[in-house]
């Protein structure tokens, strides 16, 4: 291929097919296998379309869709880092920043800059679009973990406390979505999918 705009775009499209081979810790709802990153990103995008009405601030939904579809592409090179693995999360941002720099550079300059900035915006979690995307990124695995009878939680000995802390970003950004999250966590604990919280119940 040449370095024409369309050839650069096609190379990028081919490259991101690798996202289908990056598997996460969460299982599909039926527990049959772990989901891959491409499935996760698709699921987040659909959730954004369905649940945007429950975010209390005005958002640019197209921007949210771009974030949800693009933010995990860096894991093609950096791999999926399990959110409850403190040691593995050390240096995660820098690993993913380097991956983003290489990956998005495959695109024409204007698109490379746009998507890199969106990735940084998601990571910084300051704008309404980034905070809504982050809340969805927490809620989606919570739903899958519960539907799969806590399979991943049980395999990794995850407690209520850990799940509550992990999902604080939902609490901070949408009362409606937080109420759903708390109900799921309560039912998961009652069903034995999670270790019970130590001390105080809600944070």
C-alpha positions as CSV (number, residue, x, y, z in Angstrom):
1,X,0.0,0.0,0.0
2,X,1.0,3.6,-0.5
3,X,0.8,6.3,2.1
4,X,-2.4,7.9,0.7
5,X,-5.1,8.9,3.2
6,X,-7.3,5.9,2.3
7,X,-4.4,3.5,2.5
8,X,-3.4,4.7,6.0
9,X,-7.1,4.4,7.1
10,X,-7.3,0.8,5.7
11,X,-4.1,-0.2,7.5
12,X,-5.5,1.1,10.7
13,X,-8.8,-0.8,10.2
14,X,-6.8,-4.0,9.6
15,X,-4.6,-3.4,12.6
16,X,-7.5,-3.0,15.0
17,X,-8.9,-6.4,14.1
18,X,-6.4,-7.6,16.7
19,X,-8.7,-6.2,19.4
20,X,-10.8,-9.3,18.9
21,X,-7.9,-11.5,20.2
22,X,-7.5,-9.5,23.5
23,X,-9.5,-11.3,26.2
24,X,-10.7,-9.6,29.4
25,X,-11.4,-11.1,32.9
26,X,-15.2,-10.7,32.6
27,X,-17.1,-13.6,31.3
28,X,-20.0,-13.4,28.9
29,X,-23.4,-13.2,30.7
30,X,-23.9,-17.0,30.1
31,X,-20.5,-17.7,31.7
32,X,-19.4,-19.8,28.6
33,X,-16.1,-17.9,28.0
34,X,-14.4,-14.6,28.7
35,X,-15.4,-11.6,26.5
36,X,-12.9,-10.0,24.2
37,X,-12.1,-6.3,24.0
38,X,-14.0,-5.8,20.8
39,X,-17.1,-7.2,22.3
40,X,-16.6,-5.0,25.4
41,X,-16.3,-1.8,23.2
42,X,-19.3,-2.7,21.2
43,X,-21.3,-3.3,24.3
44,X,-20.3,0.1,25.8
45,X,-21.3,1.9,22.7
46,X,-24.8,0.4,22.7
47,X,-25.1,1.1,26.4
48,X,-24.3,4.7,25.7
49,X,-27.1,5.0,23.3
50,X,-29.6,3.3,25.6
51,X,-28.5,4.9,29.0
52,X,-27.6,8.5,28.0
53,X,-30.9,9.8,29.4
54,X,-29.7,8.7,32.9
55,X,-26.7,11.0,32.9
56,X,-27.6,14.3,34.6
57,X,-25.4,16.5,32.4
58,X,-25.7,17.4,28.8
59,X,-23.3,15.4,26.7
60,X,-22.1,15.0,23.1
61,X,-23.2,11.5,22.4
62,X,-21.2,11.1,19.3
63,X,-18.1,12.0,21.3
64,X,-19.1,9.4,23.9
65,X,-19.5,6.8,21.2
66,X,-16.0,7.6,19.8
67,X,-14.5,7.2,23.3
68,X,-16.2,3.9,24.0
69,X,-15.2,2.4,20.7
70,X,-11.6,3.8,20.8
71,X,-10.4,3.7,24.4
72,X,-9.4,0.1,24.6
73,X,-7.6,-0.1,21.2
74,X,-4.4,0.5,23.1
75,X,-4.8,-3.0,24.7
76,X,-3.8,-4.5,21.3
77,X,-0.3,-3.8,22.4
78,X,-0.5,-3.1,26.1
79,X,-2.8,-6.0,26.9
80,X,-5.8,-6.0,29.3
81,X,-4.8,-5.1,32.8
82,X,-7.0,-6.6,35.5
83,X,-8.6,-3.7,37.4
84,X,-8.2,-5.5,40.8
85,X,-4.5,-6.3,40.3
86,X,-2.6,-3.5,42.0
87,X,0.8,-4.6,40.9
88,X,-0.2,-5.0,37.2
89,X,-1.7,-1.5,37.3
90,X,1.6,0.1,38.2
91,X,2.8,1.7,35.0
92,X,-0.4,0.9,33.1
93,X,-1.0,4.5,31.9
94,X,2.5,4.8,30.5
95,X,2.3,1.4,28.7
96,X,-1.0,2.4,27.2
97,X,0.2,5.9,26.3
98,X,3.0,4.4,24.3
99,X,0.6,2.0,22.6
100,X,-1.8,4.8,21.8
101,X,1.0,6.9,20.3
102,X,2.0,4.0,18.0
103,X,-1.4,2.9,17.1
104,X,-3.1,6.1,16.3
105,X,-0.1,7.2,14.3
106,X,-1.1,4.8,11.6
107,X,-4.0,7.1,10.8
108,X,-3.8,10.4,8.8
109,X,-2.5,13.2,11.1
110,X,-5.9,14.8,11.8
111,X,-7.6,11.6,12.8
112,X,-4.5,10.5,14.8
113,X,-4.6,13.7,16.8
114,X,-8.4,13.5,17.4
115,X,-8.4,9.9,18.6
116,X,-5.3,10.3,20.8
117,X,-6.8,13.3,22.5
118,X,-10.0,11.4,23.1
119,X,-8.0,8.6,24.6
120,X,-6.3,11.0,27.0
121,X,-9.6,12.7,27.8
122,X,-11.1,9.3,28.7
123,X,-8.2,8.5,31.0
124,X,-8.3,11.9,32.7
125,X,-12.0,11.5,33.4
126,X,-12.8,15.2,33.8
127,X,-15.3,16.1,31.0
128,X,-19.0,15.0,31.1
129,X,-18.4,12.7,28.1
130,X,-15.4,11.0,29.8
131,X,-17.1,10.6,33.1
132,X,-20.2,9.1,31.5
133,X,-18.0,6.7,29.4
134,X,-16.1,5.8,32.6
135,X,-19.3,5.0,34.4
136,X,-20.4,2.7,31.6
137,X,-17.0,1.1,31.6
138,X,-17.5,0.2,35.2
139,X,-21.2,-0.8,34.9
140,X,-20.8,-3.2,32.0
141,X,-18.4,-5.7,33.7
142,X,-20.5,-5.4,36.9
143,X,-23.5,-6.6,34.9
144,X,-21.6,-9.4,33.3
145,X,-20.1,-10.6,36.5
146,X,-23.5,-10.8,38.2
147,X,-25.2,-12.5,35.3
148,X,-22.4,-15.1,35.1
149,X,-22.9,-15.9,38.8
150,X,-19.8,-14.1,39.9
151,X,-17.5,-16.4,37.9
152,X,-14.6,-14.0,37.5
153,X,-15.1,-12.5,41.0
154,X,-15.0,-15.9,42.6
155,X,-11.9,-17.0,40.6
156,X,-10.1,-13.9,41.8
157,X,-11.5,-13.8,45.4
158,X,-12.9,-10.3,44.9
159,X,-14.8,-8.7,47.9
160,X,-17.7,-6.3,48.2
161,X,-15.3,-3.6,49.4
162,X,-13.2,-3.9,46.2
163,X,-16.2,-3.8,43.9
164,X,-17.7,-0.8,45.7
165,X,-14.4,1.2,45.5
166,X,-13.9,0.2,41.9
167,X,-17.4,1.5,41.0
168,X,-17.3,4.8,42.8
169,X,-17.1,6.6,39.5
170,X,-20.7,5.5,38.9
171,X,-21.8,6.9,42.2
172,X,-20.1,10.2,41.4
173,X,-21.9,10.7,38.1
174,X,-25.3,9.2,38.0
175,X,-27.7,8.4,40.9
176,X,-29.8,6.2,38.6
177,X,-26.9,4.0,37.5
178,X,-25.5,3.9,41.0
179,X,-28.7,2.6,42.4
180,X,-28.6,-0.2,39.8
181,X,-24.9,-0.9,40.7
182,X,-25.7,-1.0,44.5
183,X,-28.6,-3.4,43.9
184,X,-26.4,-5.7,41.9
185,X,-23.6,-5.7,44.4
186,X,-26.1,-6.3,47.3
187,X,-27.6,-9.2,45.4
188,X,-24.2,-10.6,44.5
189,X,-23.1,-10.5,48.1
190,X,-26.3,-12.2,49.2
191,X,-25.9,-14.9,46.6
192,X,-22.3,-15.6,47.7
193,X,-20.7,-14.2,44.5
194,X,-18.6,-11.8,46.6
195,X,-17.0,-11.8,50.0
196,X,-18.9,-9.6,52.4
197,X,-17.8,-6.0,53.1
198,X,-15.8,-5.4,56.2
199,X,-17.3,-2.7,58.5
200,X,-19.4,-0.1,56.8
201,X,-21.7,-1.2,53.9
202,X,-21.9,1.7,51.5
203,X,-19.3,4.2,50.6
